Amino acid sequence: VTGVQTCALPISDVADVARALRARQTCALLAVPIFSTAGELAGSIVFEDCTKERSWRRWEIEIARTVARMAGYRLEQS
């Protein structure tokens, strides 16, 4: 998608992740785990706000959780 940055980082060092988020000017972060139907952690979906620090609204969190559930189901089907 044009204009959208992606970032793939190994979690070998949390400080590296913090530096990468600062470099991307991330002000607020919402990370939602993706679980399989068996309850195993399969990954996560991360949303960033690069415009201002803020608290995520309940409806935003619920949408993110719904997307994560859908991704978990889809991963098992692939």
Salt bridges, closest charged atoms under 4 A:
ASP13 OD2 - ARG19 NH2 3.98
ASP16 OD1 - ARG19 NH2 2.25
GLU48 OE2 - ARG24 NH2 2.77
ASP49 OD2 - LYS52 NZ 3.99
ASP49 OD2 - ARG54 NE 2.65
GLU60 OE1 - ARG54 NH1 3.02
GLU62 OE2 - ARG65 NH1 3.01
